[in-house]
C-alpha cells in the first residue's frame, strides 16, 4: 500500500524507492527519444 511509503521508520521501504527510480529512468528514456 502507498501508506507504507509514508513510514520511513521501516528499513524495508527502499524496495519501493528502487521501483520508483526505475520507473523514472524509463520515463526519461522515453522522453529523450
C-alpha positions as CSV (number, residue, x, y, z in Angstrom):
1,X,0.0,0.0,0.0
2,X,1.1,3.6,-0.6
3,X,0.7,4.1,3.2
4,X,3.9,2.1,3.8
5,X,5.9,4.7,1.8
6,X,4.9,7.2,4.5
7,X,6.7,5.1,7.1
8,X,10.4,5.9,6.8
9,X,11.0,4.1,10.1
10,X,10.7,0.7,8.3
11,X,14.0,-0.1,6.5
12,X,12.2,-2.3,4.1
13,X,10.8,0.6,2.1
14,X,13.9,1.1,-0.2
15,X,12.3,-1.5,-2.5
16,X,9.6,0.9,-3.4
17,X,12.1,3.7,-3.9
18,X,14.1,1.5,-6.3
19,X,10.9,0.7,-8.3
20,X,10.2,4.4,-8.5
21,X,13.7,5.2,-9.7
22,X,13.4,2.5,-12.4
23,X,10.1,4.0,-13.5
24,X,11.5,7.5,-13.6
25,X,14.5,6.3,-15.6
26,X,12.2,4.6,-18.1
27,X,10.1,7.7,-18.4
28,X,13.2,9.9,-19.0
29,X,14.5,7.4,-21.7
30,X,11.1,7.5,-23.5
31,X,11.1,11.3,-23.2
32,X,14.6,11.6,-24.6
33,X,13.5,9.7,-27.7
